[in-house]
Amino acid sequence: MTRTDQESLRLWLRLFTTTTLVERQLDSALKREFGSTLPRFDLMAQLERAPDGLRMGELSERILTTGGNVTWLVRALEADKLVTRRVSPTDKRAAIVRLTAAGKRHFAAMAHAHERWVSDIFAALPADDQRAMHTRLGVVKDRVRSPRSSS
């Protein structure tokens, strides 16, 4: 293993551990403050960005989870009257999910708190460092999305 390989592996482990810790902290805060979870928050965030609603498959792609998980999340949010699911007018096989008025209010409160928590977590880094990390991680994200052949 080369020195570069070792550094790459160390970076991956640090990134993975940090991401896991941040997700746990945010999930715990959402449970404590709103009786919600990070996956529910993520799904609602996607719907908030799409006022006309999204198909179940689109939700699955956007939150990077399986169709089964999306179905389970949507059912739970429907039971809480935070989303509605209706048959698509253009494709009777597809369901369109939208936030309800109560869902919009609930999400707005969660989003405000979430922003505060994330800001607090990253306050240890100066804004310039945050911007630089964002840019560098964007390079890695692009590489993963369109991988070159590794020979």
N, CA, C and O of each residue as an XYZ file, in Angstrom:
604
protein
N       0.854     -1.181      0.000
C       0.000      0.000      0.000
C       0.895      1.237      0.000
O       1.804      1.360      0.822
N       0.630      2.139     -0.920
C       1.441      3.357     -1.018
C       1.011      4.363      0.041
O      -0.053      4.233      0.647
N       1.831      5.336      0.245
C       1.514      6.411      1.204
C       0.215      7.112      0.803
O      -0.609      7.430      1.661
N       0.030      7.352     -0.493
C      -1.189      7.988     -0.989
C      -2.407      7.117     -0.697
O      -3.460      7.622     -0.305
N      -2.257      5.796     -0.893
C      -3.359      4.876     -0.584
C      -3.717      4.950      0.900
O      -4.894      4.968      1.260
N      -2.710      4.992      1.747
C      -2.946      5.064      3.192
C      -3.654      6.360      3.563
O      -4.578      6.357      4.377
N      -3.223      7.462      2.971
C      -3.857      8.758      3.262
C      -5.304      8.771      2.777
O      -6.187      9.306      3.447
N      -5.539      8.181      1.613
C      -6.909      8.110      1.090
C      -7.797      7.295      2.021
O      -8.933      7.680      2.299
N      -7.282      6.179      2.498
C      -8.047      5.338      3.413
C      -8.303      6.060      4.734
O      -9.412      5.997      5.264
N      -7.307      6.734      5.263
C      -7.492      7.505      6.506
C      -8.556      8.590      6.314
O      -9.401      8.807      7.182
N      -8.498      9.263      5.169
C      -9.482     10.314      4.881
C     -10.886      9.726      4.806
O     -11.824     10.279      5.381
N     -11.034      8.599      4.096
C     -12.335      7.958      3.988
C     -12.873      7.594      5.366
O     -14.042      7.845      5.660
N     -12.036      7.007      6.212
C     -12.489      6.604      7.546
C     -12.890      7.817      8.384
O     -13.871      7.762      9.125
N     -12.138      8.905      8.269
C     -12.486     10.126      9.010
C     -13.811     10.704      8.506
O     -14.663     11.108      9.297
N     -13.971     10.740      7.192
C     -15.197     11.259      6.598
C     -16.398     10.407      7.007
O     -17.437     10.943      7.393
N     -16.257      9.084      6.923
C     -17.337      8.166      7.280
C     -17.714      8.310      8.753
O     -18.894      8.415      9.088
N     -16.716      8.315      9.626
C     -16.984      8.434     11.057
C     -17.648      9.764     11.389
O     -18.611      9.812     12.154
N     -17.135     10.833     10.813
C     -17.694     12.159     11.076
C     -19.136     12.246     10.584
O     -20.008     12.761     11.284
N     -19.380     11.744      9.387
C     -20.742     11.757      8.837
C     -21.691     10.975      9.738
O     -22.797     11.429     10.029
N     -21.257      9.806     10.174
C     -22.090      8.972     11.045
C     -22.398      9.696     12.354
O     -23.539      9.686     12.818
N     -21.390     10.319     12.945
C     -21.600     11.041     14.202
C     -22.543     12.229     14.028
O     -23.410     12.466     14.869
N     -22.374     12.971     12.938
C     -23.249     14.122     12.681
C     -24.683     13.637     12.457
O     -25.623     14.211     13.008
N     -24.855     12.592     11.657
C     -26.198     12.054     11.415
C     -26.856     11.602     12.718
O     -28.035     11.874     12.945
N     -26.105     10.921     13.565
C     -26.658     10.468     14.853
C     -27.090     11.647     15.712
O     -28.155     11.621     16.329
N     -26.248     12.689     15.746
C     -26.582     13.860     16.558
C     -27.846     14.549     16.033
O     -28.723     14.925     16.810
N     -27.929     14.711     14.712
C     -29.106     15.356     14.130
C     -30.356     14.501     14.320
O     -31.423     15.023     14.642
N     -30.226     13.198     14.123
C     -31.362     12.292     14.305
C     -31.854     12.343     15.748
O     -33.059     12.382     15.996
N     -30.936     12.344     16.685
C     -31.292     12.410     18.098
C     -32.009     13.724     18.430
O     -32.998     13.729     19.163
N     -31.510     14.819     17.893
C     -32.138     16.125     18.140
C     -33.535     16.185     17.521
O     -34.461     16.723     18.128
N     -33.689     15.631     16.308
C     -35.013     15.608     15.669
C     -36.003     14.765     16.482
O     -37.168     15.136     16.621
N     -35.543     13.644     17.013
C     -36.409     12.798     17.850
C     -36.811     13.536     19.116
O     -37.982     13.554     19.497
N     -35.823     14.146     19.763
C     -36.062     14.837     21.024
C     -36.997     16.043     20.847
O     -37.931     16.229     21.626
N     -36.740     16.849     19.827
C     -37.487     18.103     19.655
C     -38.799     17.952     18.884
O     -39.752     18.692     19.127
N     -38.845     16.987     17.950
C     -39.994     16.918     17.049
C     -40.623     15.531     16.944
O     -41.607     15.358     16.226
N     -40.075     14.548     17.643
C     -40.591     13.187     17.519
C     -40.441     12.655     16.104
O     -41.259     11.861     15.641
N     -39.393     13.095     15.419
C     -39.171     12.720     14.026
C     -37.807     12.057     13.892
O     -37.115     11.823     14.882
N     -37.433     11.758     12.650
C     -36.139     11.147     12.374
C     -35.494     11.854     11.188
O     -36.148     12.602     10.460
N     -34.216     11.607     11.011
C     -33.502     12.206      9.888
C     -34.040     11.722      8.536
O     -34.172     12.537      7.623
N     -34.358     10.426      8.369
C     -34.958     10.012      7.091
C     -36.295     10.707      6.801
O     -36.561     11.086      5.660
N     -37.128     10.872      7.822
C     -38.395     11.603      7.619
C     -38.116     13.048      7.224
O     -38.752     13.587      6.318
N     -37.159     13.670      7.909
C     -36.780     15.045      7.600
C     -36.287     15.152      6.160
O     -36.688     16.059      5.432
N     -35.420     14.231      5.749
C     -34.881     14.253      4.385
C     -35.978     14.126      3.340
O     -35.972     14.840      2.338
N     -36.918     13.217      3.572
C     -38.027     13.038      2.628
C     -38.877     14.310      2.548
O     -39.242     14.757      1.461
N     -39.182     14.878      3.701
C     -39.984     16.104      3.717
C     -39.233     17.266      3.063
O     -39.851     18.123      2.432
N     -37.912     17.303      3.207
C     -37.109     18.358      2.574
C     -37.230     18.279      1.052
O     -37.330     19.302      0.375
N     -37.222     17.067      0.530
C     -37.381     16.901     -0.921
C     -38.768     17.368     -1.364
O     -38.905     18.013     -2.403
N     -39.775     17.049     -0.591
C     -41.135     17.468     -0.951
C     -41.303     18.978     -0.823
O     -42.044     19.588     -1.593
N     -40.625     19.575      0.134
C     -40.709     21.028      0.301
C     -40.141     21.734     -0.921
O     -40.606     22.814     -1.285
N     -39.148     21.138     -1.551
C     -38.529     21.714     -2.753
C     -39.355     21.455     -4.008
O     -39.061     22.011     -5.066
N     -40.373     20.626     -3.904
C     -41.187     20.245     -5.067
C     -42.663     20.448     -4.731
O     -43.356     19.481     -4.415
N     -43.152     21.675     -4.793
C     -44.531     21.957     -4.376
C     -45.593     21.182     -5.156
O     -46.695     20.968     -4.649
N     -45.276     20.760     -6.379
C     -46.229     19.965     -7.154
C     -46.169     18.487     -6.791
O     -46.929     17.679     -7.324
N     -45.265     18.140     -5.885
C     -45.140     16.768     -5.424
C     -44.124     15.982     -6.230
O     -43.625     16.441     -7.257
N     -43.835     14.800     -5.748
C     -42.877     13.905     -6.393
C     -43.442     12.495     -6.431
O     -44.200     12.087     -5.551
N     -43.060     11.761     -7.464
C     -43.410     10.348     -7.531
C     -42.576      9.599     -6.503
O     -41.510     10.057     -6.090
N     -43.075      8.449     -6.103
C     -42.373      7.635     -5.116
C     -40.958      7.297     -5.604
O     -40.006      7.358     -4.826
N     -40.817      6.947     -6.871
C     -39.498      6.614     -7.417
C     -38.544      7.789     -7.371
O     -37.355      7.620     -7.103
N     -39.064      8.988     -7.632
C     -38.229     10.194     -7.564
C     -37.747     10.423     -6.128
O     -36.592     10.780     -5.896
N     -38.647     10.212     -5.181
C     -38.260     10.357     -3.775
C     -37.145      9.377     -3.425
O     -36.168      9.738     -2.767
N     -37.302      8.152     -3.867
C     -36.300      7.123     -3.606
C     -34.938      7.533     -4.154
O     -33.926      7.379     -3.470
N     -34.902      8.049     -5.368
C     -33.642      8.498     -5.977
C     -33.048      9.688     -5.237
O     -31.836      9.759     -5.032
N     -33.895     10.610     -4.844
C     -33.404     11.839     -4.218
C     -32.870     11.615     -2.807
O     -31.904     12.261     -2.399
N     -33.491     10.709     -2.065
C     -32.999     10.491     -0.698
C     -32.092      9.265     -0.601
O     -31.709      8.845      0.491
N     -31.761      8.705     -1.749
C     -30.792      7.614     -1.841
C     -31.173      6.426     -0.958
O     -30.373      5.949     -0.154
N     -32.404      5.962     -1.126
C     -32.858      4.793     -0.381
C     -33.736      3.925     -1.277
O     -34.025      4.288     -2.417
N     -34.142      2.814     -0.769
C     -34.940      1.878     -1.558
C     -36.390      2.329     -1.642
O     -36.860      3.133     -0.837
N     -37.090      1.788     -2.645
C     -38.510      2.062     -2.783
C     -39.295      1.601     -1.563
O     -40.250      2.257     -1.146
N     -38.889      0.470     -0.990
C     -39.564     -0.035      0.204
C     -39.452      0.917      1.378
O     -40.417      1.126      2.112
N     -38.268      1.497      1.555
C     -38.093      2.464      2.644
C     -38.937      3.713      2.413
O     -39.520      4.254      3.352
N     -39.002      4.170      1.165
C     -39.816      5.349      0.854
C     -41.285      5.052      1.128
O     -41.990      5.879      1.705
N     -41.743      3.887      0.720
C     -43.137      3.507      0.972
C     -43.433      3.527      2.469
O     -44.459      4.057      2.896
N     -42.539      2.953      3.256
C     -42.727      2.914      4.709
C     -42.758      4.330      5.287
O     -43.617      4.643      6.111
N     -41.815      5.196      4.855
C     -41.772      6.569      5.346
C     -43.031      7.341      4.962
O     -43.602      8.055      5.787
N     -43.465      7.198      3.704
C     -44.655      7.919      3.242
C     -45.888      7.457      4.019
O     -46.713      8.281      4.414
N     -46.019      6.159      4.240
C     -47.160      5.659      5.030
C     -47.184      6.274      6.426
O     -48.236      6.691      6.911
N     -46.019      6.328      7.066
C     -45.939      6.904      8.411
C     -46.283      8.395      8.391
O     -46.989      8.881      9.275
N     -45.792      9.113      7.393
C     -46.091     10.543      7.288
C     -47.558     10.779      6.936
O     -48.153     11.762      7.377
N     -48.139      9.882      6.146
C     -49.577      9.966      5.849
C     -50.386      9.774      7.131
O     -51.343     10.505      7.385
N     -49.998      8.798      7.925
C     -50.710      8.527      9.181
C     -50.669      9.739     10.106
O     -51.604      9.978     10.871
N     -49.577     10.502     10.031
C     -49.445     11.721     10.836
C     -50.042     12.945     10.154
O     -49.947     14.058     10.672
N     -50.662     12.738      8.987
C     -51.313     13.809      8.216
C     -50.322     14.887      7.758
O     -50.681     16.059      7.644
N     -49.072     14.479      7.499
C     -48.044     15.421      7.055
C     -47.834     15.385      5.552
O     -47.289     16.331      4.983
N     -48.263     14.298      4.894
C     -48.201     14.193      3.439
C     -49.480     13.551      2.924
O     -50.206     12.884      3.660
N     -49.736     13.772      1.634
C     -50.808     13.060      0.933
C     -50.174     12.308     -0.230
O     -49.129     12.691     -0.756
N     -50.838     11.235     -0.607
C     -50.382     10.445     -1.758
C     -51.598     10.270     -2.656
O     -52.627      9.742     -2.234
N     -51.468     10.719     -3.896
C     -52.560     10.648     -4.863
C     -52.072      9.988     -6.149
O     -50.886     10.045     -6.474
N     -52.981      9.372     -6.864
C     -52.658      8.772     -8.159
C     -52.319      9.896     -9.137
O     -53.001     10.920     -9.182
N     -51.273      9.694     -9.907
C     -50.853     10.678    -10.899
C     -51.925     10.824    -11.970
O     -52.455      9.820    -12.446
N     -52.259     12.064    -12.362
C     -53.252     12.241    -13.423
C     -52.739     11.786    -14.795
O     -53.533     11.509    -15.693
N     -51.417     11.710    -14.955
C     -50.854     11.328    -16.252
C     -50.415      9.868    -16.324
O     -50.205      9.331    -17.412
N     -50.277      9.223    -15.152
C     -49.854      7.824    -15.126
C     -50.522      7.152    -13.933
O     -50.078      7.303    -12.795
N     -51.577      6.420    -14.198
C     -52.386      5.818    -13.127
C     -51.607      4.808    -12.284
O     -52.074      4.413    -11.217
N     -50.427      4.384    -12.746
C     -49.609      3.441    -11.981
C     -48.747      4.149    -10.944
O     -48.210      3.507    -10.041
N     -48.610      5.467    -11.065
C     -47.707      6.222    -10.192
C     -48.479      7.017     -9.157
O     -49.601      7.463     -9.399
N     -47.856      7.187     -7.995
C     -48.435      8.013     -6.932
C     -47.587      9.273     -6.774
O     -46.358      9.229     -6.829
N     -48.272     10.386     -6.579
C     -47.613     11.672     -6.339
C     -47.774     11.994     -4.857
O     -48.879     11.964     -4.316
N     -46.649     12.304     -4.213
C     -46.651     12.617     -2.781
C     -46.418     14.119     -2.618
O     -45.541     14.700     -3.257
N     -47.220     14.729     -1.753
C     -47.095     16.171     -1.477
C     -47.180     16.410      0.025
O     -47.797     15.638      0.758
N     -46.552     17.487      0.463
C     -46.716     17.918      1.848
C     -48.108     18.504      2.033
O     -48.612     19.200      1.152
N     -48.727     18.227      3.167
C     -49.976     18.889      3.526
C     -49.628     20.246      4.140
O     -48.453     20.548      4.348
N     -50.633     21.058      4.427
C     -50.382     22.341      5.097
C     -49.723     22.093      6.453
O     -48.793     22.801      6.837
N     -50.212     21.085      7.171
C     -49.596     20.740      8.461
C     -48.162     20.261      8.257
O     -47.281     20.571      9.059
N     -47.927     19.508      7.187
C     -46.584     19.033      6.876
C     -45.643     20.178      6.574
O     -44.485     20.160      6.991
N     -46.131     21.180      5.851
C     -45.307     22.354      5.547
C     -44.928     23.104      6.815
O     -43.786     23.538      6.967
N     -45.887     23.256      7.725
C     -45.604     23.952      8.985
C     -44.611     23.153      9.832
O     -43.662     23.707     10.386
N     -44.847     21.848      9.919
C     -43.973     20.971     10.706
C     -42.558     20.976     10.122
O     -41.580     21.082     10.862
N     -42.450     20.863      8.810
C     -41.136     20.863      8.181
C     -40.433     22.199      8.396
O     -39.234     22.214      8.672
N     -41.135     23.306      8.279
C     -40.514     24.629      8.458
C     -39.893     24.746      9.851
O     -38.788     25.268      9.998
N     -40.593     24.268     10.857
C     -40.059     24.313     12.226
C     -38.828     23.412     12.344
O     -37.821     23.801     12.936
N     -38.918     22.207     11.777
C     -37.772     21.294     11.824
C     -36.584     21.875     11.060
O     -35.451     21.800     11.534
N     -36.828     22.449      9.886
C     -35.747     22.983      9.051
C     -35.021     24.115      9.770
O     -33.797     24.220      9.695
N     -35.770     24.951     10.459
C     -35.155     26.055     11.200
C     -34.228     25.497     12.291
O     -33.091     25.948     12.432
N     -34.707     24.536     13.045
C     -33.893     23.927     14.100
C     -32.701     23.177     13.501
O     -31.587     23.266     14.019
N     -32.931     22.444     12.419
C     -31.873     21.676     11.750
C     -30.745     22.604     11.304
O     -29.569     22.290     11.484
N     -31.104     23.728     10.732
C     -30.097     24.698     10.284
C     -29.263     25.187     11.467
O     -28.043     25.317     11.359
N     -29.912     25.455     12.581
C     -29.219     25.899     13.790
C     -28.249     24.824     14.290
O     -27.108     25.121     14.644
N     -28.718     23.573     14.313
C     -27.871     22.468     14.798
C     -26.659     22.263     13.894
O     -25.539     22.096     14.377
N     -26.887     22.276     12.583
C     -25.777     22.077     11.645
C     -24.781     23.225     11.765
O     -23.570     23.002     11.765
N     -25.281     24.429     11.866
C     -24.413     25.593     12.023
C     -23.574     25.466     13.286
O     -22.388     25.795     13.284
N     -24.182     24.996     14.354
C     -23.470     24.816     15.613
C     -22.377     23.752     15.481
O     -21.271     23.925     15.994
N     -22.690     22.658     14.796
C     -21.714     21.584     14.604
C     -20.490     22.092     13.840
O     -19.355     21.795     14.212
N     -20.722     22.846     12.788
C     -19.625     23.295     11.933
C     -19.009     24.619     12.382
O     -18.098     25.128     11.729
N     -19.492     25.175     13.479
C     -18.945     26.438     13.984
C     -17.478     26.313     14.377
O     -16.776     27.319     14.482
N     -17.012     25.091     14.593
C     -15.606     24.872     14.937
C     -14.679     25.184     13.764
O     -13.474     25.349     13.955
N     -15.231     25.265     12.556
C     -14.431     25.562     11.358
C     -14.736     26.973     10.868
O     -15.903     27.348     10.751
N     -13.701     27.756     10.582
C     -13.937     29.079      9.987
C     -14.660     28.948      8.636
O     -14.551     27.921      7.966
N     -15.378     29.972      8.254
C     -16.158     29.951      7.005
C     -15.289     29.627      5.796
O     -15.728     28.899      4.906
N     -14.067     30.151      5.745
C     -13.173     29.859      4.616
C     -12.862     28.363      4.533
O     -12.836     27.791      3.444
N     -12.630     27.742      5.675
C     -12.370     26.296      5.701
C     -13.610     25.510      5.260
O     -13.499     24.515      4.544
N     -14.778     25.961      5.690
C     -16.015     25.286      5.283
C     -16.182     25.352      3.764
O     -16.519     24.355      3.126
N     -15.944     26.537      3.190
C     -16.059     26.685      1.734
C     -15.048     25.801      1.009
O     -15.385     25.160      0.014
N     -13.814     25.766      1.501
C     -12.768     24.960      0.871
C     -13.115     23.470      0.944
O     -12.943     22.745     -0.036
N     -13.600     23.016      2.095
C     -13.986     21.607      2.226
C     -15.145     21.280      1.292
O     -15.166     20.220      0.666
N     -16.096     22.182      1.201
C     -17.241     21.983      0.321
C     -16.769     21.802     -1.119
O     -17.225     20.898     -1.819
N     -15.867     22.656     -1.550
C     -15.328     22.578     -2.911
C     -14.587     21.269     -3.133
O     -14.802     20.608     -4.149
N     -13.733     20.888     -2.219
C     -12.939     19.664     -2.377
C     -13.808     18.409     -2.342
O     -13.586     17.470     -3.107
N     -14.787     18.400     -1.458
C     -15.699     17.253     -1.423
C     -16.552     17.197     -2.689
O     -16.966     16.116     -3.109
N     -16.815     18.344     -3.293
C     -17.524     18.372     -4.573
C     -16.751     17.657     -5.659
O     -17.342     17.000     -6.516
N     -15.446     17.778     -5.630
C     -14.596     17.078     -6.599
C     -14.745     15.569     -6.418
O     -14.884     14.834     -7.396
N     -14.718     15.113     -5.178
C     -14.869     13.681     -4.896
C     -16.273     13.211     -5.303
O     -16.428     12.140     -5.889
N     -17.276     14.007     -4.993
C     -18.657     13.669     -5.358
C     -18.782     13.500     -6.875
O     -19.397     12.542     -7.344
N     -18.206     14.417     -7.632
C     -18.244     14.315     -9.094
C     -17.531     13.054     -9.573
O     -17.991     12.394    -10.505
N     -16.435     12.727     -8.951
C     -15.678     11.520     -9.319
C     -16.508     10.267     -9.073
O     -16.507      9.351     -9.896
N     -17.201     10.219     -7.969
C     -18.020      9.048     -7.638
C     -19.221      8.946     -8.575
O     -19.614      7.849     -8.974
N     -19.798     10.086     -8.920
C     -20.958     10.077     -9.824
C     -20.609      9.647    -11.229
O     -21.431      9.022    -11.899
N     -19.408      9.966    -11.697
C     -18.996      9.569    -13.043
C     -17.589      8.980    -12.979
O     -16.621      9.610    -13.403
N     -17.490      7.749    -12.437
C     -16.165      7.154    -12.242
C     -15.458      6.854    -13.555
O     -16.071      6.448    -14.543
N     -14.159      7.066    -13.531
C     -13.316      6.667    -14.654
C     -12.890      5.228    -14.416
O     -12.955      4.718    -13.297
N     -12.456      4.590    -15.484
C     -11.989      3.213    -15.307
C     -10.752      3.222    -14.425
O      -9.836      4.019    -14.630
N     -10.732      2.340    -13.451
C      -9.590      2.267    -12.541
C      -8.714      1.109    -12.947
O      -9.008     -0.045    -12.633
N      -7.626      1.417    -13.654
C      -6.706      0.372    -14.080
C      -5.342      0.584    -13.511
O      -4.436     -0.208    -13.768
